[in-house]
Amino acid sequence: MRLATCITKITTKHGWLAALALALLLLPSITQASLTIGVFAYRDANAVAQEFASVADAVRSAFPEREVELKTLSLEQLEAAIEAGSLDFVLTNPLHFLTIRHQYDVSGALATLSRPYAGHRLNALGGVIVTRSDRVATQQLENLEGVVIGIPGKRFLGGYLTQAYEIYQRGFRPENFAVYRELGSHDAVIQALLDKEIDAGFVRTGTLELWQQEGKAGIEQIKVLNAQQHTYFPLAHSTRLYPEWSFAALPRVSEEDKRTVSRALLNMLPDAPLGFVAPMDYLRLEETARALQVPPYHPGSAPLLLRLQRELGSWLWVFTVLLSGLIVSLLLLGVLYWRGRQHLVKIKQQRQALNHILWGTAAGTWEWNVQTGETRFNERWAEMVGYRLAELQPTTIDTWMTFCHPDDLARSNAALQDHFEGRLDSYSIEARMRHRDGHWIWVHDRGRIVQRDDAGEPLWMAGTHTDITSRKEAEVEAFEVTEQLKKLATLLPGTIYQYHLAPSGHACFPYASSGIEAIYGVTAEEAARDVTRIFNVIHPDDREAVAESIRQSAATLTIWHASYRVNHPDGQLLWIDGIATPERLRDGGTMWHGYLRDITAAHLLQKERDAYRESLEKSNQELEHFAYAASHDLRQPLRMVTSYAQLLQRHLGDTLDDDGRTMLHYMSDGAKRMDAMLLSLLEYSRVGRKGQPMQAMSLKTSLEEALHFLKPSIVESQAQVTVTGHWPYVVASPDEMTRLFQNLIGNALKYRATDHPVAIDIAVTELSDPACWKISVCDNGIGIAPEQIERLFKVFQRLHTREKYEGTGVGLAVCRKIIERYDGRIWIESEGEGKGSCCIFTLPIRNAAQGAD
């Protein structure tokens, strides 16, 4: 390689004959010289050197007598090395191969690279478009428009140009599609994407798989956009496929060496880390390069010129200058004439374009000679006031003053004076002009000085009139609507407001209705400046909680809601309730739109209700305790009455007449009924007070236990009991649930019809609104008259005589108390007597436990 460089230098200094002589003398040495292979460092140079080491080994095996060196270089370094004559072979991406082939007479491809992967030999490459998986909104290529995209470099085929062609195919200009950040290598692009320094990245096929094989962290956070599928190409890719890298020789390599290297590459072992196939067709690549206008098909590229420069050196510029001078001399007069004509055409076109623009904007134009009063208007200026321009001729500054509203002339003159004296860069006012029909129109009159005289005084002004009547009318309408809303806001109790919290921490009420004074004792104007006085009147015990709730709402953009006390300046202690919806502003601040109201009266009423409820609860507890104690203690005297009645009956025996026996029977029977009623009352009072504590339990287990207790009655009545549904687990007292089912099923057995078999259906269903379990116990018994249903759940209420049906009238009252303890409902449905009935109750699903039967 060093010998070749020496020959090149001698050629430059002493001519071709000296170089030829030296080459002949050194030919034996040259044939034994080293061979240098330049490889494109598309990744880290060390990693690339390790990846392509087997290529150098294959060339060494073909030239055992020569030293073979492998250099990993960037694209720019490769071109510099080729220019310096320090390389013999080049292995680079196919587009770069086409470029250097046009510029440096590199040979055609000796072989095309083939990479092994997952049992395949891949001799094609493409591009991959990647982004982070957490970018949920980015699902397709079009979503990347305008974002920051990391690329290895704009000359990388798999790292930029293949993706750029996909963008071009979608109708976008690749160079303007996004903000590209060149990072030097494919690995740097992936790392920058994982570090969230870029929004997306372009890399070549195989990069993701290499990262995965090398065990690098974070690859699972990457997703591929515009994914493509090819049967024989298993690597992830987002673009069309192109031939793999090309292995080519520089002109200095002999034909024999080229053939030897080509054979060595094509005969690499199948299990080698890399391989080569015969040169592939690069037509598809050329089509892409031409479409994107990149080298070697860039409009500005001139490979022929570069070759001529290398061959002729400085003489090329001499010939170019002479030829250019001759051409310029021959065409000078024609060019000057043509340019003059073109200049006139251009001026005409510009005037036409200006007229079209003015027509499209519907703007009237004016020019005014400040010193003479001469004016020039266009047709649109006259149309605004209902005239044709010819009807206003001759026009002067007085024409404008005639149409302008007198109140606006003074403002116009003041604005002109400010512009003349340099206080304003331009003249601009909104003024009224009298229309021909008698009404007033609004125009935006704006202009500026376009020429001054030698003394620096204004000479000519030019400007436009734009009809803004519609906007002005809309502003008036909007103002009226705003005023109406403000009036309505004053009628509302409390205040409607906007609360602004700036990034700096400053807070204020940009808008608040007049009711804010009744809330905080400050006016809307004072609240618009600062909130210090408002926070000072908030009760000290509530102040920090209110501030924290505002900070939390700003951080999470959730609805703000708070109730707090205010020490009103007039001496009252108020309870205030507020609610507002936050909105994030562009500057990072937060604006709440909300409503504040005085709830002092409601708060006091609630306190009274709470005290009353506590009193009722206390009374209920005392009544329950009294009922329990009374029913328990009364049973002892009743037992004595019953015992002595039995003693009297045994003692008197046959001495009693019929009336005496009847009276003793009534006394004994009454005592027994009283005892049964006391037992029922005890059972009623024990609901929620005695028994097992609440626990997660199977509702079906309680049902089965109740059926077990009632089995003798079921057998006696020959009842058919059917249980259906998906029975849940609930949090309840097991013995209360068993008592509930026992009472309901026992009623169905007790009040059965005698003319047909007894059928009892027990079912459970899940309801969604409200979320609860619905349990029904239905029978085909004697039924209930609809007007009597309301009496059933009251204590000691019976619909039938004791002689016909036993009982105390407490069972359903106990059931209701059990169900209401769990926030459920219970009711009875019946179509009437003889048509059966259904007792239905609900249990909220919030009381349900995990699992079901």
Disulfide bonds with the S-S distance in Angstrom:
Cys778-Cys838 1.95
